[in-house]
Amino acid sequence: MVLIVIPARLGSTRLERKMLLEETGKYLIQHTYEAAKRARCEKRIIVATDSEEIVRAAERFGAEVMMTSKEHRCGSERVAEVAQRFSEYSHIINLQGDEAEIESDVIDSVAEELEKEEVAPVVTAAASVIDPVLLSDPAVVKVATDKNGYALYFSRSEIPYERNFVEDVQPFLAHIGIYGYKRDFLLEFVGMERTPLERVEDLEQLRVLENGFRIKVVRVLKYHRGIDTMQDYRAFVERYRGETKK
């Protein structure tokens, strides 16, 4: 069984109070929670927050919710606080609260890989992309992997640089906001100092690589971006309304 923790805070830098936006008739965080519930893997799901408003909202849609410290600097620290309270779970999934359109199959794929992975203490997901708008967007994190699916580097820049077009190679992978951790490593990770490349790119997964650990990247079929801006949210609402009309 895996413990899925959905960290959620109100004070988002680019879109204030985004977790409680509800133009679809559901809170944004509720969409992410319901995607997690649809996953087939055996699981327990906990929304972790430092906001009483989010606690009340989560209780309205039936989620298990836990108050955590206001001092956390990132979602991983919030997830680790929950993991510390539940030592019976050796596999922890950090599902970012703004991943409202994540496919439940992605969660299952990460959970399955996490349970069988023997080399990497972290598992994440990515999908092929070709849209130049996505590739040039620094909010869309790109990842390059080795031939066995382990991450070589994550960047907000377009990687790899396509100096030569190779017809049978689609080299671009966009990262999806989900991480699976071996519990012991997660608790170790949040105690590590921030690393130089992490600080430059503002990507905490680089701390894992810079400390010599590995990240397994599961390739999935479809990329959906997290909700970072009001433009992202408006586009999500349109897609959601279009789907519900079918």
JOTACOR-V93880 format. One record per run of one state. SS is the DSSP state (alpha for helix, beta for strand, coil for the rest). FROM is the first residue (numbers start at 0). TO is the last residue. If there is no record, write none. Layout:
# JOTACOR-V93880
ss = [SS SS]
from = [FROM FROM]
to = [TO TO]
This chain:
# JOTACOR-V93880
ss = [coil beta coil alpha coil alpha coil beta coil alpha coil beta coil alpha coil beta coil alpha coil beta coil alpha coil beta coil beta coil beta alpha coil alpha coil alpha coil beta coil alpha coil]
from = [0 1 8 17 20 27 38 42 49 51 60 64 67 74 85 90 95 103 116 121 128 131 136 141 145 149 155 172 182 189 195 201 204 210 214 220 229 245]
to = [0 7 16 19 26 37 41 48 50 59 63 66 73 84 89 94 102 115 120 127 130 135 140 144 148 154 171 181 188 194 200 203 209 213 219 228 244 245]
